[in-house]
Amino acid sequence: MTLTAKALDERVGCLPPSAVPNEPPRRAGGGTNRRRWWLLACVAAVVASALPVVLDDHPVIRVDGLRQLVEFFAAAVAPRVDGGFLALVGASAMTTLAYAVLGTAVSLVIGVVGGVLTSQVWWRADAPARRTRDVVGWSLARVALVVPRGIHEVIWGLGLLIVLGRSPVVAVLAIGIPFGAVTAKVFSELLDEADRAPHDALLAAGARRSSAVLYGLVPSALGDLLSYAFYRLECAIRSATILGLVGTGGLGTELLDSFRALVYHEMWTLLYALILLSALADGWSSLVRTRLSGSRSRRRGSVDGRDPVVAGSVLLAAALVVASVWWVRLDPSVLWSDRSARQASMLAGQVWPLVMVDGGLAELLRLAGVTLAMSVLAMAIAFAVAAVLAVPAAALPQLDRVTASRARRLPVLLAARLTMIVLRAVPPPVWALLALFAFYPGILPGAVALGIYTAGVLGRLMTEVVDNLEGRPLRALSALGASRRQLVWYGVLPAAAPRFAAYSLYRWEVTVRETVVVGVVGAGGLGVLLHHQLNSFHFAQAATIVLTIVLLTLGVDFVSAAVRRSIR
């Protein structure tokens, strides 16, 4: 029996609220109306962002560039595979992996220290005399991590290249510093949400604050930290590739050289290597996080140290750190060399005081508006593509006991997941360069590039949301005779929609920062102006642009947080 839409509506209406997973608590009219207003605001923002493209008198599509785009994709079936070039690709892939591993290691060190110092539990004081001092300390610690988190890795890389020269330390720090600030924010939230009973008991027994955190809070949050660390490694591979496009070496540098020469067969060999590297990191990360999730559910939050996959992965990661130091010949002494000190002093003198860009505040605000519009259009594209891919890519283990269609779905599932891996494995600057074949410079090529890339990342997050949904409502609907399409429309999407929206808003914050990346290759916005100022050695004006990007990111963070609170 297949239920009609009306009958299924009635059945769903009979389910108690507790049976619907991830559903925000119902509010008496106000909450629903607020969510509707936010939805209308999002639609209005997308329309407003698209108006400059629609109303522009200049042509948008480059007809002559479409031929080059066809040639590029046609070269995918015939990549360059001679031995010498494959050896170069293999060495470049190892360099990219080494930068990612070392950058992740640095970010974990910063994240652990910064996470403790920015957590509320660290600064919590019962004595009134200490309360004001600790509130000030907590606030200063949080502010200290805002700027590193708001500046993209490419900007860190360009600045560090000026100070340190072409050293492997540049790529490692350019990944480690911003990733560390993000990891610190996540880790602080994990500590604040952890069970405080062991921590409070240690403090009551006379233990120092550091010992209470180390032995009372960290063990319960360690599983989540390890899970997040392996996820950051996958992200670091993409960042290491992007940094290669600005001259740090690895697959990114080779990609840019091949693209400048329009040697598409070489580009596809490099892209296949990058996709393979990303797929391996994605699979490893997913396996570890799945085992950690199962371990925590069995042991109520603690990490099962006897799990051979988790223990072996930690040992392998440690070995990769050592091997990466050897591979890139990491020499940290460049940090305190005389040359670096002179360059840092020179850069600081040229950055301050800040200088307004040509065209004044009006031009700066105009480009900030272009950047914001680009990010909004990119998220609209990403959400649409990710929503289409998420359900086919989901394994839906909740239905294993009531449906035998999983084997038939396997080819579709693998195709959807492979598509998402390809979308997020290819860095945004490469997508931007391809978009510039089809479109004239402006908002559209940058939005398309960021939208395609973000769709791969957002699609994976959405897929995990679907796979983690509570199974009882879905199995109940299936037992009542609902078709698979009805299960998706009436069981999956209503339950997953709040999380879909929350992840999309989070990715919007990240996308605003990544507009710098597509701007570096000329796709529009503040990134183009920043690239021009850096190439002209106008560092004071470049610093003004960076500050504008940070302020724009903070504004988006504030709006995003407000929207997320309203849709809970």
Phi, psi and omega in degrees: 000134176249126182286144171283164180300320181294316180296322180292323174303316181294319180296315180298322179296339180277345182290138176291153181303327182292342181275353181259109185288150174059017179275128179295150180300138182288138178244157184285079174079314187297317183295316179296316179297321180296318179295324178293320178296320178295322178297316177297322178296321179295316179297317179297322179296320178294316180296315180297323180290330181277341184301317179301328179287317183290320186272355182291131180286337181285152179296149182258316184267134177265100183297320181292338180277343181297328179297318177295326178295320178295319178297321180298310182289332176294330180289351181296333182275354181222064178290160178283125187229022177289157188301317182297317181289323178297325177295319177297318179296317180298317178295321179294321178296321177295322178295315178299315179297319180297316177299318180295316181296312182291322177297320177295320179299315178297319181295327179290321177297311178297320183295319180293310180295311180293325179296319178293314184288340179257003177279148178290328182294329179292322184265002182294129181228131179276332182282129181301328182294331182267348191296314181297317180298319182288326176296318178296317179297318178297317181296317179296320179296320179294317181295324182298335182262356181291312183294312177302326181285332183273349181260127183291157181302325181297319179293318175301317181296317180296319179293318181291329175299321179295320185278314189260348184077192182278077179242146176302336179300330181300307182296320182297313181288324180297329174276315188294322185292303180293322177296323179296320179295320177293316179298322178298318179297315180295315183294323178297321178292324177296318179295319181292333181267354181287161177294122185268359184300311178298321179297313181293325179294321178293319177297318179295331180278359177100008180289154176289161182299319180295320179293322180296320178291315184296318185258344182257332183247317186301318181303322181285336180261357187296321179299315179294324179294316178298317178301315180291325180298318180290328175294320180294330177298318178298317178295324182294329178297317178294319180294321178297324177293317179297319178296329176298332178291341178255012169108016180269353179100174180093196184298325181298317179296317179294323177299315182295319179297317180292324181290319179299326178273358182056037177265086189291328180297322176291321180301319183290326175298315179295320179293321177297321177295319179293318178297318178296316179298317179294321180295319178296316178295321179296315180295318179296314180299315181295319180297313181295316182292327176293316179294321178294321179296317177294323179296317181293324180291329179282327187245020175055052171104340181273161180267131180279100182293346180275354178295116184294329180291314180294311181298317180294324179293321178295317178295319179295320178297319177297319178295324178295325178297313180297315180295325180292321177300317180291319186295314183270359182053056183295125180235095183291349182297342178297338182294326182246021178285159179298320181298315181297321179296318179294317180294320178296319178295318178297315181295318179298321179292329181273340181279323184246136001283157180294149179236135179290146181288162176299134185100349174074196184297326181298316179294320179297316179292324179297314180292327175296321176296321176298316179298316179296316178298321178300316181293322179294313178297321179299317180291327176297316177295314182298316181297317181298313182292316182295320180296325178290323184275334191297312183292314175300330181279347183282140178283335182049059180297344180296337185259006185300327185276350185236000179218146180249021186268002185297320179297322179290331181278347188304313179300320179294317179300312181295321180295318180294317180292321177296321178300317180293323177297317179296318182298318183269346178284322179285122185293153182305321179300326178292315175301322180294318178298321177292320179296328179289344170292321187267334185232153173285153181305143181156205182291318191297309181299321178295318180295318179296315181298310180292325178295317179296312181297313182293330178300323178294319179289312182294324179298321177295316179298318179295322179298318178295325176299314181296317181293334183265006178294152175299134187275337187298314178299322181292318179293325178295316178296319179295321179295333178281356176103012181292139175286170180297321179297320178292325176300320180292312186288324187251348180245314186278304188297315178299323181285327185270344187303315180300320179290323175303313181295318181296316179294323179295320178293322177297316180292334176298319177302316181292321183296325177301318178293325184282353173298336176298323185294313180286336176293329180300329180261012172093023183271003174111165176088193181297333181298323179295313180296321178298317179298318180295318181294321178292320178294333178269003180061031175267075190289328179294318176292323177298321178296324176298319179293318179299317178298321177297318179296318179298315180295321178296319178296317179296321177297317178295321177302316181296312179297316180299316179297320179296318180293317180299320179295325184284338183260004178292000000 
